[in-house]
Amino acid sequence: MDRPDALGPMLGCCSHLARERMDARLAGCDVTPAQARVLMYVHRSGGQAPQHEVTRFLRVKPSTANGILDRMEEKGLLRRSVSSSDARRRLLVLTDKGARQQERFHRAFWETEEAAQRGFSAQERADLLSLLSRVIQNLEEDRTLC
C-alpha cells in the first residue's frame, strides 16, 4: 500500500532529501556522513572518546566501525590511543585537522537544519520535534514486540 501521504513514505522522503542536502554540503570537506558523525561525537566528548562508545553511537558492528575509524585515521582526522586506566580500551582522540573538519561539518549541519525548517515558527519546530520523538519512541517499543 504505497500512499504518498502515509507517514512512512513521508519520513523516508524527508530522510532522503536531508541526507542529499547534507552530502552536497559535505562534498568539499573530504568526510563521509558517518565520519562527520564520529567527529561531532568525539568533539562533544571533549576531544576524545572510548572506541566502544563511538561504535554504539553509530549503531554499527565493530568491524564496520573499525573500517570507518581506519579511514579517519589515514586521513589524519583522529588517532587511536590506549586508555591510561585500562590497556584493553582504545581511545579516539581528535587531531587538529579533525577539529577543523568538525567545525566545517557543524556549520554544514546547521545550514541543512535551517533549510529544512525554513518558514517554521519556533512553536512549529518544537511541535515537529516532539511528534518525531514520539514516532521514534513508538518504533523503538515496536522492536520489542517483533
C-alpha positions in Angstrom: 0.0 0.0 0.0 2.0 3.0 -1.3 0.2 6.1 -0.3 2.3 9.3 -0.7 0.5 10.9 2.3 1.4 8.0 4.7 3.9 8.6 7.5 6.5 6.0 6.4 6.9 7.3 2.8 6.9 10.9 4.0 9.6 10.2 6.6 11.6 8.3 4.0 11.4 11.2 1.6 12.5 13.7 4.3 15.4 11.4 5.2 16.5 11.1 1.6 16.3 14.8 0.9 18.1 15.7 4.2 20.9 13.3 3.5 21.2 14.5 -0.1 21.5 18.2 1.0 24.0 17.3 3.8 26.1 15.2 1.4 26.2 18.2 -1.0 27.4 20.5 1.8 30.0 17.9 2.9 31.3 17.2 -0.6 34.2 19.7 -0.1 35.0 18.5 3.4 36.5 15.1 2.5 34.5 13.3 5.1 31.6 10.9 4.8 28.4 11.4 6.8 29.4 8.6 9.2 32.9 10.2 9.6 31.2 13.6 10.3 29.1 12.0 13.0 32.2 10.5 14.6 33.9 13.9 14.6 30.9 15.5 16.2 30.6 12.8 18.8 34.3 12.9 19.8 34.2 16.7 19.8 31.2 16.7 22.1 33.1 14.3 24.4 35.9 16.8 24.9 38.1 15.7 22.1 38.4 12.1 23.0 36.1 9.1 23.4 36.3 5.4 24.0 36.0 3.5 20.7 33.3 1.2 22.0 31.1 4.2 22.8 31.5 5.5 19.3 30.6 2.1 17.9 27.5 2.1 20.0 26.7 5.7 18.9 27.0 4.8 15.2 24.8 1.7 15.7 27.0 -0.4 13.6 29.0 -3.6 14.0 32.5 -3.3 15.5 34.0 -4.3 12.2 32.1 -1.6 10.3 33.2 1.0 12.9 36.8 -0.2 12.6 36.7 0.5 8.8 35.3 4.0 9.4 37.9 4.7 12.0 40.7 3.3 10.0 39.9 5.7 7.1 39.6 8.6 9.5 43.0 7.8 11.0 44.5 7.5 7.5 43.1 11.0 6.7 44.6 12.4 9.9 41.3 13.2 11.5 41.8 11.2 14.7 44.2 8.9 16.3 43.8 5.9 18.4 45.5 5.5 21.7 45.3 3.1 24.7 43.4 4.2 27.7 45.6 5.1 30.7 43.2 3.4 33.0 42.6 0.2 31.0 45.1 -1.0 28.4 42.4 -3.1 26.7 40.4 0.0 25.9 41.1 2.2 22.8 40.5 5.9 22.9 39.8 8.0 19.9 41.5 11.4 20.0 40.6 14.2 17.7 43.5 15.7 15.8 43.8 19.4 14.9 42.8 18.5 11.4 39.8 16.6 12.7 38.8 19.6 14.8 38.9 21.9 11.8 36.8 19.4 9.8 34.4 19.1 12.7 33.8 22.8 12.6 33.1 22.7 8.9 30.7 19.9 9.4 29.0 21.7 12.3 28.3 24.7 10.0 27.0 22.4 7.2 24.7 20.6 9.7 23.1 23.8 10.9 22.8 25.2 7.3 20.9 22.0 6.4 18.8 22.2 9.6 17.8 25.8 8.7 17.0 24.8 5.1 14.7 22.0 6.3 12.9 24.2 8.9 12.7 27.4 6.8 9.5 29.3 7.5 8.6 27.3 10.6 7.7 29.2 13.7 9.5 28.4 17.0 6.3 26.6 18.1 6.1 24.6 14.9 9.7 23.5 15.3 9.1 22.4 18.9 5.9 20.6 17.9 7.6 18.8 15.0 10.5 17.6 17.2 8.1 16.4 19.9 6.0 14.5 17.3 9.1 12.9 15.8 10.3 11.9 19.2 7.0 10.1 19.8 7.4 8.3 16.4 10.9 7.2 17.4 9.7 6.0 20.8 6.8 4.1 19.3 9.1 2.4 16.7 11.7 1.6 19.4 8.9 0.0 21.5 7.7 -1.9 18.5 11.2 -3.5 18.2 10.5 -5.4 21.4 7.2 -6.7 20.1 8.6 -8.3 16.9 
